[in-house]
Amino acid sequence: MIILKSPKEIEKMTQACQVVAKTLVFLKDKVKPGVSTKQLEQLAEEYIRDKNAIPAFKGYKGYPASICASVNEEVIHGIPSERVLEEGDVVGIDLGAYKNGFYGDAAHTFPVGEIDPKAERLIKITEESLSIGIDKAQAGNRISDISHSIQKHIESNGFSVVRAFVGHGIGRDLHEDPQIPNFGDPGRGPRLKPGMTLAIEPMVNEGGYAVIVLDDGWTAVTMDRKLSAHCEHTILVTSGKPKILTLLSQ
């Protein structure tokens, strides 16, 4: 069941989403060679709690950390560890916050120091595909209009789109209906209506789209061990242009 949010609920949810936005901005300067993903996790948890919010991921279905930190060939759900980031790595940081009874969720892939042009382009196309997908999140369109626009941009630029994981609705629960694939034909699925809140999150691979989950039960990596990037925003469908709730407001 897709749950439409009232203006008052959106106001509360926006506060959770802004905690997410601020945390990602805070972490940007902390991502550098010599820093471990565990250190980033600890910094993020402290920051979220300082904003009177709760890290949404910690304990969710048994997940052991407050963020996902996915390095290089890791697609999503990388568990923070003592692994130290090195010059040239890329790290996707996915995090959520719970506040006022609502969730916010967003992700960004950061370069670690200087990265090669191929990795820069992968991140750029991933960010562009997210923006293109968000533009399609307008009342009257269908879910797969978002999906198709993302896939078209990714594949036309020589990359592949992950199919094993998808975006989702979000609100009082971290994962709500509908599911939002990043691939598929247009004109299918539920019709978008004002009040829908969606987490749109393209996952883009340098090589093939196939992924496997490691023995830890969480970390998904590319089958060919080539690079992957991940970007995500929580958005609101309105009667006009979609509103990005996890975009930092000034």
N, C-alpha and C positions, 0 to 999 in steps of 0.2 A: 504494500500500500504506500502510495506517495503522499507525503504529508506536506500540505501548504502551510507556510508560516504567516502569522499575523504581523502587522507593523510593530507591535510591542515585542513579540518574540524575536523579530529581526534585530531590533535594537539591542536586546540582550545577547543574541548570537554574535553580533558585530563586535561586542566587547571581547568575547573569546577569540574571535578571528584577529583582532588587533594585537592581542597578546602573541599570537603566532607570528604575525607580521613583524612585530618588534623583536621577537626572539631571533628570527632569521637574519634580520639586519644586524643585531648584536653579534651573532656568530660569524658574520662575513669577515670581520677583521681578525677573528681568532683562528680561521682556517689558514694554516701556513705550514711549511716544512718543519718537522720536529715536534709537532703537536699530535697527541694520540687521539683516536676517536673517542676513547673513554673520557679524556679531558673535556672534549666538546660536549659529551653527554652530561657531565657533571655541571658544566657552566650553564647549559640549557635548562637543566632541572632547577637550579638555583634561581635563574632569571625568571622562569615561569612562575615559580612559587612566590617570588618577590612581588609579582604582579597580582597576587591573590587569586591565582588560578592553579589548576592541577594538571600535571603532565598527562595527556590523554592516553598515551601509548603504554605507560608503565603498568604492567599487570593485565593488559588487555589480551584476553585469550591466552594468558601465560607469558606474554612478551616481557623480557626482563629489563628493559631500559626505557628511558624517557624520549629518546629519539631513535630513528634509524639512520645509520651512517654507512652508506654503500660506496665502496671504493673501486674505481676502475671497472672491472668486468662484473662487479656486483650490481644488480639491477635495482632491487629494492630489499628492504627488511634486513639490511646488514646490521648485526648486533655490535654496538660499540665495544672496543676491547683495548688492549695495550698496543695495538698496531699503530705505529707512528707514520704519519703522512710524510711523503717524500716529494721533492720537487718534480713537477710534471704529472702528478696524480690528479685525478678528478674525484670529488666526493659528493654524492647526492645525500643531502640531509632532509629528512622528512620528519615533521613533528606536528603534534596537536596539543591543544589546550582545552580544558573544560572549566567553564565559568558560568555562573548564573543559570545552571541547568542546561547549557548548550555547549556544543563542540565547535572548534575551528580546526582546520587541517590544511597544511600547505607544504611544499617541498621546493628545493632549489638545488641545482648542481653547481658546485663551486670549483674553480681551478685552484690547484695548490702551487703557488709560485707561478713560474712561467710554464705554460703547457704548449704542446706542439699545435700547429695550425689545424690539423685534422680533428683534434680534441676540441679546439675552440669552435670549429664549425659544427661539430656534433651538439654542443651545448646551445649554440645559436639557433640551429634548426629546431631543437627541442623547445626552446623558449618561443620561437615563432609559431610552432604548431599549437602550443597552448593558447597563445593569443588568438589564433585563427579559430580554434575550437570554441573559445569563449565568445567570440563574435557571433557564432551561430546559436548561442544559447538565448534565443529570443522567443517570446511567446508566439505560438502558432507553428513554430518549427517542431521537428521531432528529434528525439534523442539521437537517432543515427545520423542526423544532419551534422551534429557535433563530431561524431565518430568518423564519418566519411571525410570531412574537411581536414581533420588531423592526419588521417592516413594518407590522403592525397599529397599533402605538403611534405610529409616525411619521406614517402617513397619516391616522389618526384625529385628529391634531393639526394637520392642514392643510399638512404638509410632504411632500416626496417623497424616496424612498430611491434612491440611486445603484445601478444594476444592472450597470454595466460593470466594476466592481471588487468583489472579495469578500474575506472573511476566509479563514483557512487554518490547517492544522496547522503545528506548529512544534516544533523539538527540536534534533537535531544539524544539521539544515538550517533555514535561515530560513523557507523555504516547503516544507511537507510536505503530504501528503494528510491530511484531506479539504479540499476547498474549502468555504467556508461563506458562501453568499449571504446578503444581508440582506433577502431577499424570497422568496415562494413559498408553496405550500400546505403544511400540516403533515403529519407522518406519512410523510415520504419521506427517502431517503438512508440512509447507514450508521447503524446503531444505536450510540449512545454507550456506551462501556465505561470502567471505571476504568483510569487510566493514560494516557488520551488527553490530549494537551496542545494547546490550540487558541488561536489569536489571533482574537478576535471584534472586528469593527471596523465599526460602522455609519457610513456617510457620508450625510449628510442635507442636502438642498438646500432653500433657501427657495422656489424656483420649481419648474420641471420637473426630471425626473430625468436628462435627456440631458446628456452631457458630451462634450468633445472634447479631444484631446491637442495641445498647442502644438508649434511647429516645433522646440523643443529636444528633442523626443522623450520627455519625461518629464512635464511639468506638465499635469495634467488640470484643465480649467476647466468651469464650468457653461455650457451652450450659451446660456442667456439672460443670462449674466453676473450673476445674482443670487447672494446669499451661500451659502456651504456650510460645514458643520462636520463634524468627524471625531473620534471617540473610539475607543480600542482598549485592551484588556487581554489579556495572556496568562493563560490559566486552565488548571486541572487538573480533569479529571473524576474524581470519587471515588465511593465507594459511598454517599455521602450528598450533602451540598451541595457545589457546585463551589468550588474554592479559587482565589482570584485571586492569581497569583504575582507580578504587577507592581503589587500594592497595597503601599505602603510599610509595612513591619513596624516596630514600635516597639522 
